[in-house]
Amino acid sequence: MTSQPSPFASHWLIRDIVIGSHRAAVGPGGVLFVGDSIVEGFYWNRIAFLPVLNAGYSGIWTEALEPRVPLLLQSAKPGIAVLLVGTNDAKKDCTESALDEVARHFETIIRHFEAAFVPVIVMTPPPIERAKRLTNFYSADAMASLSRRIVQIADGRAAAIVDLQKAFSDRNGAAKAGLTTDGIHLSVGAYRGLHDVLEKTVASLATKKGQ
C-alpha cells in the first residue's frame, strides 16, 4: 500500500495524544507495544512485571507506521518492544510486488529498533477467520505470504518471533473458529492467548536483560 491520505488520520492524531499522556505513567524501561488495531485492542497494562505503553493505531499499514517508530522509541525509551503490523497491507488484490514493498518498510522498522538498541519481539499478523464480516476485504494468501516475509526479515535480528499465523490457524491455514469477532479482530479468548504468549516471552527476555 502506497502513501495516501488516510480516513484514520484524525484517529491517529487522537492516539498520539493518548499515547503521549500514558507515556509518563509507563516511564522508561517498559514495554512498547506498537502496531495496528490488533495492538490498540490489547487491554492489559502490564506484560509479565513490566508496564505497557500501547502504541496501536487502528487502520495503520506498515509504510505509515514506519516513520512513527523512531519517534516512539526516542520519547518512550522502552526496555523491550513488541511489533505487530501487516494486517492492513494484506488486502484483496494485493500483489507480490506490493508485498515486496511492504517487506522493505518492515525491514526499515526493524532497523529502527536495532539503531535504538531495543530488543523487539516480532509477531506476524494472525490468520483470517472465514465467513465473517470483514473477511472479504482481506486476502488469506497475501497475509500468509507477508507473514513468511516478516519471519525471514526478523530471523536472527528480533529478540523473539511469535508466528501467530501458525499458532492461531487450523489445519487448512484459516483462523480457528471463534478466534476473531469479525474475521480480523481478535476475540476475548484470542487476546487472552496472545497475552499468555507475550507474558512468557517478555518475562524470559527481561530476565536475560536483568530487568
C-alpha positions as a Markdown table, in Angstrom:
| # | Residue | x | y | z |
|---|---|---|---|---|
| 1 | Met | 0.0 | 0.0 | 0.0 |
| 2 | Thr | 1.5 | 3.3 | -1.1 |
| 3 | Ser | 1.4 | 6.6 | 0.8 |
| 4 | Gln | -2.0 | 8.1 | 0.7 |
| 5 | Pro | -4.4 | 10.3 | 2.7 |
| 6 | Ser | -6.0 | 8.1 | 5.4 |
| 7 | Pro | -9.5 | 8.2 | 6.7 |
| 8 | Phe | -7.9 | 7.2 | 10.0 |
| 9 | Ala | -5.7 | 10.3 | 10.2 |
| 10 | Ser | -7.9 | 12.0 | 12.8 |
| 11 | His | -7.9 | 8.9 | 14.9 |
| 12 | Trp | -4.1 | 8.6 | 14.7 |
| 13 | Leu | -3.8 | 12.1 | 16.0 |
| 14 | Ile | -6.0 | 11.2 | 19.0 |
| 15 | Arg | -3.9 | 8.1 | 19.5 |
| 16 | Asp | -0.7 | 10.2 | 19.5 |
| 17 | Ile | -2.3 | 12.4 | 22.3 |
| 18 | Val | -3.4 | 9.3 | 24.3 |
| 19 | Ile | 0.0 | 7.6 | 23.9 |
| 20 | Gly | 1.7 | 10.8 | 25.0 |
| 21 | Ser | -0.4 | 11.0 | 28.1 |
| 22 | His | 0.2 | 7.4 | 29.0 |
| 23 | Arg | 4.0 | 7.6 | 28.3 |
| 24 | Ala | 4.7 | 9.4 | 31.6 |
| 25 | Ala | 2.8 | 6.8 | 33.6 |
| 26 | Val | 4.7 | 3.9 | 32.0 |
| 27 | Gly | 8.1 | 5.7 | 32.2 |
| 28 | Pro | 11.3 | 4.4 | 30.6 |
| 29 | Gly | 12.2 | 0.8 | 30.6 |
| 30 | Gly | 8.7 | -0.6 | 30.0 |
| 31 | Val | 7.2 | -2.5 | 27.0 |
| 32 | Leu | 6.4 | -0.6 | 23.9 |
| 33 | Phe | 3.7 | -2.5 | 22.0 |
| 34 | Val | 3.4 | -0.9 | 18.6 |
| 35 | Gly | 1.2 | -1.7 | 15.6 |
| 36 | Asp | -2.3 | -1.6 | 14.2 |
| 37 | Ser | -5.8 | -2.1 | 15.6 |
| 38 | Ile | -5.0 | -5.6 | 16.9 |
| 39 | Val | -2.4 | -3.9 | 19.2 |
| 40 | Glu | -4.8 | -1.0 | 20.0 |
| 41 | Gly | -7.4 | -3.5 | 21.2 |
| 42 | Phe | -4.8 | -5.2 | 23.6 |
| 43 | Tyr | -6.3 | -4.2 | 27.0 |
| 44 | Trp | -3.6 | -5.3 | 29.5 |
| 45 | Asn | -1.4 | -2.5 | 31.0 |
| 46 | Arg | 1.3 | -4.9 | 32.1 |
| 47 | Ile | 3.1 | -7.9 | 30.5 |
| 48 | Ala | 5.0 | -10.0 | 32.9 |
| 49 | Phe | 6.1 | -7.5 | 35.5 |
| 50 | Leu | 6.6 | -4.6 | 33.1 |
| 51 | Pro | 4.2 | -1.7 | 32.3 |
| 52 | Val | 2.9 | -1.5 | 28.7 |
| 53 | Leu | 2.7 | 1.6 | 26.5 |
| 54 | Asn | 0.1 | 0.7 | 23.9 |
| 55 | Ala | 1.0 | 2.4 | 20.7 |
| 56 | Gly | -1.6 | 0.7 | 18.5 |
| 57 | Tyr | -3.1 | 2.7 | 15.6 |
| 58 | Ser | -6.3 | 1.3 | 14.1 |
| 59 | Gly | -6.1 | 1.1 | 10.3 |
| 60 | Ile | -2.4 | 1.7 | 10.0 |
| 61 | Trp | -0.3 | -0.1 | 7.5 |
| 62 | Thr | 3.4 | -0.8 | 7.6 |
| 63 | Glu | 4.6 | 2.2 | 5.5 |
| 64 | Ala | 2.5 | 4.6 | 7.6 |
| 65 | Leu | 3.8 | 3.1 | 10.8 |
| 66 | Glu | 7.5 | 3.2 | 9.9 |
| 67 | Pro | 8.1 | 7.0 | 10.5 |
| 68 | Arg | 6.3 | 6.8 | 13.8 |
| 69 | Val | 8.6 | 4.1 | 15.3 |
| 70 | Pro | 11.8 | 6.1 | 15.8 |
| 71 | Leu | 9.8 | 8.9 | 17.4 |
| 72 | Leu | 8.1 | 6.5 | 19.8 |
| 73 | Leu | 11.5 | 4.9 | 20.6 |
| 74 | Gln | 13.0 | 8.3 | 21.3 |
| 75 | Ser | 10.2 | 9.5 | 23.5 |
| 76 | Ala | 9.2 | 6.3 | 25.3 |
| 77 | Lys | 12.7 | 4.8 | 25.9 |
| 78 | Pro | 11.4 | 1.3 | 26.3 |
| 79 | Gly | 13.3 | -1.6 | 27.6 |
| 80 | Ile | 11.6 | -4.1 | 25.3 |
| 81 | Ala | 9.3 | -3.6 | 22.3 |
| 82 | Val | 6.7 | -5.8 | 20.6 |
| 83 | Leu | 5.8 | -5.2 | 17.0 |
| 84 | Leu | 2.6 | -6.4 | 15.3 |
| 85 | Val | 1.8 | -4.9 | 11.9 |
| 86 | Gly | 0.9 | -6.0 | 8.4 |
| 87 | Thr | -2.8 | -6.9 | 8.6 |
| 88 | Asn | -3.9 | -3.8 | 6.7 |
| 89 | Asp | -1.3 | -4.4 | 4.0 |
| 90 | Ala | -2.8 | -7.8 | 3.0 |
| 91 | Lys | -6.0 | -6.6 | 1.4 |
| 92 | Lys | -7.8 | -8.2 | -1.6 |
| 93 | Asp | -6.0 | -7.9 | -4.9 |
| 94 | Cys | -2.6 | -7.4 | -3.2 |
| 95 | Thr | 0.2 | -8.3 | -5.5 |
| 96 | Glu | 3.5 | -9.9 | -4.7 |
| 97 | Ser | 5.3 | -6.8 | -5.8 |
| 98 | Ala | 3.2 | -4.8 | -3.3 |
| 99 | Leu | 4.2 | -7.2 | -0.6 |
| 100 | Asp | 7.9 | -6.8 | -1.6 |
| 101 | Glu | 7.4 | -3.1 | -0.9 |
| 102 | Val | 5.7 | -3.8 | 2.5 |
| 103 | Ala | 8.6 | -6.0 | 3.4 |
| 104 | Arg | 11.1 | -3.2 | 2.7 |
| 105 | His | 9.2 | -0.9 | 5.0 |
| 106 | Phe | 9.1 | -3.7 | 7.6 |
| 107 | Glu | 12.8 | -4.1 | 7.4 |
| 108 | Thr | 13.3 | -0.4 | 7.9 |
| 109 | Ile | 11.2 | -0.6 | 11.1 |
| 110 | Ile | 13.5 | -3.4 | 12.3 |
| 111 | Arg | 16.5 | -1.2 | 11.7 |
| 112 | His | 14.9 | 1.5 | 13.8 |
| 113 | Phe | 14.8 | -0.9 | 16.8 |
| 114 | Glu | 18.4 | -2.1 | 16.1 |
| 115 | Ala | 19.6 | 1.6 | 15.9 |
| 116 | Ala | 18.0 | 2.3 | 19.3 |
| 117 | Phe | 19.4 | -1.0 | 20.8 |
| 118 | Val | 15.9 | -2.0 | 21.9 |
| 119 | Pro | 15.2 | -5.8 | 21.7 |
| 120 | Val | 12.0 | -6.4 | 19.7 |
| 121 | Ile | 9.6 | -9.3 | 19.8 |
| 122 | Val | 8.1 | -9.6 | 16.3 |
| 123 | Met | 4.6 | -11.0 | 15.8 |
| 124 | Thr | 3.1 | -12.0 | 12.5 |
| 125 | Pro | -0.5 | -10.9 | 11.7 |
| 126 | Pro | -3.0 | -13.6 | 12.8 |
| 127 | Pro | -4.9 | -15.6 | 10.2 |
| 128 | Ile | -8.3 | -14.6 | 8.7 |
| 129 | Glu | -11.4 | -16.3 | 10.1 |
| 130 | Arg | -13.6 | -17.2 | 7.1 |
| 131 | Ala | -17.2 | -16.2 | 6.6 |
| 132 | Lys | -17.3 | -13.2 | 8.9 |
| 133 | Arg | -18.0 | -9.5 | 8.2 |
| 134 | Leu | -14.5 | -8.3 | 7.2 |
| 135 | Thr | -13.2 | -11.5 | 5.6 |
| 136 | Asn | -13.9 | -10.4 | 2.0 |
| 137 | Phe | -11.7 | -7.3 | 2.4 |
| 138 | Tyr | -8.5 | -9.3 | 3.1 |
| 139 | Ser | -6.5 | -11.9 | 1.3 |
| 140 | Ala | -5.6 | -15.0 | 3.3 |
| 141 | Asp | -2.8 | -15.8 | 0.7 |
| 142 | Ala | -1.4 | -12.3 | 1.0 |
| 143 | Met | -1.5 | -12.5 | 4.8 |
| 144 | Ala | 0.3 | -15.8 | 4.8 |
| 145 | Ser | 2.9 | -14.6 | 2.3 |
| 146 | Leu | 3.6 | -11.4 | 4.2 |
| 147 | Ser | 3.9 | -13.4 | 7.4 |
| 148 | Arg | 6.6 | -15.6 | 5.9 |
| 149 | Arg | 8.5 | -12.5 | 4.8 |
| 150 | Ile | 8.2 | -11.0 | 8.3 |
| 151 | Val | 9.7 | -14.2 | 9.8 |
| 152 | Gln | 12.5 | -14.1 | 7.3 |
| 153 | Ile | 13.3 | -10.5 | 8.0 |
| 154 | Ala | 13.2 | -10.9 | 11.7 |
| 155 | Asp | 15.1 | -14.1 | 11.9 |
| 156 | Gly | 18.4 | -13.5 | 13.7 |
| 157 | Arg | 17.5 | -9.8 | 14.3 |
| 158 | Ala | 14.5 | -9.9 | 16.6 |
| 159 | Ala | 14.8 | -10.9 | 20.2 |
| 160 | Ala | 12.0 | -13.4 | 19.6 |
| 161 | Ile | 9.4 | -14.2 | 16.9 |
| 162 | Val | 5.8 | -15.2 | 17.6 |
| 163 | Asp | 4.2 | -16.6 | 14.5 |
| 164 | Leu | 0.5 | -16.0 | 15.1 |
| 165 | Gln | -0.2 | -17.1 | 11.5 |
| 166 | Lys | 0.8 | -20.6 | 12.6 |
| 167 | Ala | -0.2 | -20.5 | 16.2 |
| 168 | Phe | -3.8 | -19.4 | 15.6 |
| 169 | Ser | -4.6 | -21.3 | 12.4 |
| 170 | Asp | -6.4 | -24.6 | 11.8 |
| 171 | Arg | -5.1 | -27.4 | 9.6 |
| 172 | Asn | -6.3 | -25.5 | 6.5 |
| 173 | Gly | -4.5 | -22.3 | 7.3 |
| 174 | Ala | -7.6 | -20.3 | 8.3 |
| 175 | Ala | -8.1 | -18.9 | 11.8 |
| 176 | Lys | -9.6 | -21.3 | 14.3 |
| 177 | Ala | -13.3 | -20.9 | 14.9 |
| 178 | Gly | -14.0 | -18.2 | 17.4 |
| 179 | Leu | -10.6 | -16.6 | 17.1 |
| 180 | Thr | -12.0 | -13.3 | 15.8 |
| 181 | Thr | -15.1 | -11.1 | 16.2 |
| 182 | Asp | -15.3 | -10.1 | 12.6 |
| 183 | Gly | -12.8 | -12.2 | 10.6 |
| 184 | Ile | -9.8 | -10.0 | 11.5 |
| 185 | His | -10.0 | -8.5 | 15.0 |
| 186 | Leu | -9.3 | -10.9 | 17.9 |
| 187 | Ser | -11.9 | -12.2 | 20.2 |
| 188 | Val | -11.6 | -12.0 | 24.0 |
| 189 | Gly | -10.3 | -15.6 | 24.2 |
| 190 | Ala | -7.7 | -15.0 | 21.4 |
| 191 | Tyr | -6.5 | -11.9 | 23.3 |
| 192 | Arg | -6.0 | -14.0 | 26.4 |
| 193 | Gly | -4.0 | -16.4 | 24.3 |
| 194 | Leu | -1.9 | -13.6 | 22.9 |
| 195 | His | -1.3 | -12.2 | 26.4 |
| 196 | Asp | -0.2 | -15.6 | 27.7 |
| 197 | Val | 2.3 | -16.0 | 24.9 |
| 198 | Leu | 3.7 | -12.5 | 25.5 |
| 199 | Glu | 3.8 | -13.0 | 29.2 |
| 200 | Lys | 6.2 | -15.9 | 28.9 |
| 201 | Thr | 8.2 | -14.3 | 26.1 |
| 202 | Val | 8.6 | -10.9 | 27.7 |
| 203 | Ala | 9.4 | -12.5 | 31.1 |
| 204 | Ser | 12.1 | -14.6 | 29.6 |
| 205 | Leu | 13.6 | -11.7 | 27.7 |
| 206 | Ala | 13.5 | -9.4 | 30.7 |
| 207 | Thr | 15.2 | -12.0 | 32.8 |
| 208 | Lys | 18.1 | -12.3 | 30.3 |
| 209 | Lys | 18.4 | -8.5 | 30.2 |
| 210 | Gly | 18.5 | -8.4 | 34.0 |
| 211 | Gln | 15.4 | -6.1 | 34.3 |
